[in-house]
Amino acid sequence: MDVDGRPSTLAQFTQWTGERYGPETALRFRAPGGGWQTRTYGELGAEVRAVGRALLGLGVAAGERVAVLAETRPQWTYTHFGVLAAGAVLVPVYPTAGEEELAWVLSDSAAAVVVCDDAAQAARVEALRPALPALRAVVGMDALPGLPQAPEAALLARAAAVAPGADASIVYTSGTTGLPKGCRLTHGNLGAIQDATLPLIKGGPGDSTYLYLPLAHLLAQLIQFTTLLEGGELCYFGGRIEDVLAELAEVRPTHLPSVPRLFEKLHSVVLSLAEGREGGRERLEEAVRLGLLAAEGRLPDELRDAYEAAEKTLYSLVRGAFGGRLKWALTGGAPIAPATLDLLRACGIAVYEGYGMTESGGVISLNHPGAVRYGTVGRPIAGCEVRIARDGEVLARGPMVFPGYHADATASAQALDPDGWLHTGDLGELDAEGYLRITGRKKEIVITSAGKNLTPTEVEFAIQRSRYVSRAVMVGDRRPHPVALITLDAEEIAAWAAREGHDLGAAPASHPAVRALVGAAVAEVNATVSRPARIRAFHVLPEDFTIASGTLTPTLKLRRRAVAERYAAEIEALYAG
């Protein structure tokens, strides 16, 4: 990452940004009293040096692992860059990780120091000490900079000695089965991602990125690097997910990395408001059509007045929900319905879908200004080769691809072939213009007892496009036909019931009207898929899947085996019926 004079490693990152952007605002965050505070690039560098010097004071050697167990907040960033400046290796841990996963990550990585969010998290780690022989210190995140510090010259020398090929982090994938594997990512891997993506979606001083995604996840870390590298402002959410929309209106960001659900929820709200008025749905559809014409520069003069009216009643309100300044949003992990993308684009908000995995440094392909295709995850980024194997698996190769898993040669050999191709485990297609479409997971293919191969995610995502559905899970491996477990979007169901005059009582999932509503969504999808893939029966679950129940990973991926075990009786009843 030495383009345009940038440092060759992340160990000197904040030293460089401090010299380049010194007095500009780097960070914005909630103060304890509720207002907003800021830190300049110069102050960010000072905080990072204090953490790095404290780590050296604790005896952290170059290449040793330092784990971070905390929520997204400025101190996470100070610690992250402090670890890298000390020549150590970051091991991020989700604060929601269970005891088994926490013990595994800390022991497998041989973490020498664990930096914790608060006393409760520190107590969890202390309880595991007998099983962690490499652990020397458990430190509170807020207390870390105040510990005895090594000389600053020692820290600067350590940072300067870090090579691009050295490990920057070991990120444990929140696997859908079994214990997570530690992906080694080098300074060079992460630098290659920055070099490839910076020219695609540009930002700079005056721009503001709102961050509510967990910094334990690689995507949030990449957004952090990019924002600060370009001299923008990184704005942290206040810690409560329910406050995100209110904070967006308050901080008025220009950039927003997000999970698809945020955009889908906003679309649902707009639809609900439209349906609450006579002819509202038709007027909404016409406003979206006009907005798309304007976005493409094809709005006829005779429709200008209608467009201006829609600006007052729709476009400005949607932009206002995000603060009114949003230029673009970035998302991945699951496809977004074209109707949602159309609504946002009509209102002047571009949403770019991308694809990647931890093993690829976080990014393989990306839609971006001037190169967007709905239903795809964009074209491969510069330096990343992509090809489709004979069995449909997506393979990737390039300087961003990781060197292997920590202390697991067998898994590394399975992921990386002798020619350096990363076997992603995802199934996909490349179209004639190089856009990549992901069609499913190789390990999740359902093979019915009739020998039909089905890709569950295509059917599941189609059902989930109904705003009344939260999650859909296809079941059917070694069974005569597929069935589905479906969970409800509680807010949308409540709003629908109020509009339609239904009293759903204490058990909405079992109400006949709700079952009919979900049945209509399933029938609509069944009409578009092949006969073997049609859902023959479904069960509406009384609760959603959650991280706490073990049915979702910390990155909100479905744990299919856990779902099948938890709801085995419901599945058997569907086939018995």
ABEGO torsion letter per residue (X at the ends): XABGGBBABAAAAAAAAAAAABABBABBBBBAAGBBBBBBAAAAAAAAAAAAAAAAAAGBBBGBBBBBBBBBBAAAAAAAAAAAAAGBBBBBBBAABBAAAAAAAAAAAGBABBBBABAAAAAAAAAAAAABAABABBBBAAAAAABBBBBAAAAAAAAAABBAABBABBBBBBBABEBBBBBBBBAAAAAAAAAAAAAABBBEBGBBBBBABBAABAAAAAAAAAAAAAGBBBBBBAGBAAAAAAAAAAAGBABBBBBAAAAAAAAAAAAAAAAABBGAAAAAAAAAAAAAAAAAGABBAAAAAAAAAAAAAAAAAAAAAAGGABABBBBBGBBBBAAAAAAAAAAGBBBBBBBBBAAAGGBABBBBBGBBBBGBAEBBBBGBBBBBBAAGBBBBBEAABBAEBBGBAAAAAAABBAAGBBBAGBBBBBBAAGBBBBAEBAAABBBBAAGBBBBAAAAAAAAAABAABABBBBBGBGBABBBBBBBBBAAAAAAAAAAAGBBAEABAAABAAAAAAAAAAAAAAAAABBAAABBABBBBBABBBBAAAGABBAAGBBBAAAAAAAAAAAAAAAAAX
